[in-house]
Amino acid sequence: MLTSKRLKRLGSGVFDRNDQRKQRYRTSGAEGHQPLVDLSLGSTDLDPPAVAINSMASALERPGSATYCLHAGTRPLREAVVDWCAHRFDVTVDPDREVLLLVGSQEGTAHLPLAVLNPGDAGLILDPCYPSHRGGLLLADALIRSLPLRVEQQWRPCFDSLNASSWDQLRLMVMGFPHNPTAQVGEQAWLDEGMDRAKRHDLVFAHDNPYVDLALDGEAPALLRTHGWRERGIEFFSLSKGWCMGGFRLAFAVGAEPLITALRQLKGVVDFNQSLALQHGAIAALSQAPDWPRQILPVYRERRDRTLAALSRLGWQAPCPSMALYLWLPLPGWASASDWDDEQLAAALLEHTGLALTPGSGFGDAGLNWLRLALVRPVEELEAAVARLEPWWRQQC
C-alpha cells in the first residue's frame, strides 16, 4: 500500500470533486454548451481596499520581499492585529504570546487538532461545518462527535444532545459563527454557553471566525468576548472575506498562550509565513481600512435579496441568510420526489445549465440535500444565472 489509511478516511474534498466536474464541463464542448457560471466558491469578485494593494505593490520593490519569513518577522503584522482587536472587540492582546499569523484560517483549523489531540481523543464539530474542521480531526486520528444544526431550531447548536459522560470524553470543540455553510450569524449566547461547557469539562474551545465582519443582520459573535478564552480558547480570523483578499491567504489566530505556542511549534515544522509584501498589505487593511467590510455589506444585501426573489419566482424557496456571501438552498420538492440527492442535483445543474453550486453533503451529514450558492458575481449576473435555470427546471417539475 502506497498511501495511508488516514488518507482513505479523509476521502475526497467537496471542492476538489466540484473542481473536477467544472473542468470536465469547460472542456466538454457539447452542443448548446453555455459559459460556466461558478457560484460554488466563496471567492468574491469585489476588490480589496486600494490601500492594501498599493502597500503590497510598494513593498514588492523592496529588497528582501521574496525571502523566507519566520515568526519573528511577523511582529509588525501581529502588532496590527493587536490594534485591530482593541478597535473591534475592546480587548487587550499580547502580540508575542497570543497572536499567530496563518496561511488562511484553514491552516489553523486543520492543524490545531494535531497540536492538542492524541490519537483516539475525541473532538466535537458542528454538522454541517467547513470541511477543514472535520478534516483536521481526521488527520489527527481523532474520534469525531457532532452537534447537528437544524433549520427548525434556527440553526442553534443543541449542547444538551450530548450527555455529561460524552462531554467529559471530549478534548476539543470547534465551532464557527457566523456559520458557513448555512450563512446564519448565530448568537453570542451560543459561544458563551460553549465556553461554559469547555470550562466545565476541561476542553479546548476553537472558534473559526472569518465572517465576523459580514453580518447582514445583528452583531456577529466572537470568542474574544467570552470569559475564559485566555485559558482555553483560540479564535481564527481572516482577511479573505471581509477585505476581499482570499487569494493572498492572510489570516491569524488569537488565543490562549499555550494554544498559540503549540500551533506555532507545529507551524515551525510544517511551513513558513507569507511574503513580507503581502503582510504589508494586511497591515494596511487592518490599520487603514478597518471598516472596509462594512462598506461592502450593502452590495451583499442587494445580492441576497434579489437572488432570493429570483429563486422564489422560479419556485425555489430558501431560508433568508443573516450573513453575507452565501445562500443555503434546500433541494426543491421535485428533486426530492425523484430521489435525487444534493451531489446529483449539483452535477445535473452544471451539466444542463452551466451553473456550479456546492453540494451540502460536502459539509457534513446534516448538509445532505442542501446546496450552497455563493453570491460572488454582480447582481445582474446572479439574476441571469437563475433565469438560465428556468427552461431545464420546468422540464423537471
Buried (B, 14 or more C-beta within 10 A) or exposed (E): EEEEEEEEEBBEEBEEBBBEBBEEBEEEEEEEEEEBBBBBBBBBEEEBBEBBBEBBEBBBEEEEBEEEBEBEBBEBBBBBBBBBBEEBBEBEBEBEBBBBBBBBBBBBBBBBBBBBBEEEBBBBBBBBBBBBBBBBBBBBBBBBBBBBBEBEEEBBBEBEEBEEEEBEBBBBBBBBBBBBBBBBBBBBEBBBBBBBBBBEBEBBBBBBBBBBBBBBEBEBBBBBBBEBBBBBBBBBBBBBBBBBBBEBBBBBBBBBEBBBBBBBEBBEEEEBBBBBBBBBBBBBBBBBBBEBBEEBBEBBBBBBEBBBEBBEEBEBEBBEBBBBBBBBBBBBEEBEEEEBBBBBBBBBBBBBBBBBBBBBBBBBEBBBBBBBBBBBBBBEEBBEBBEBBBEBBEEBE
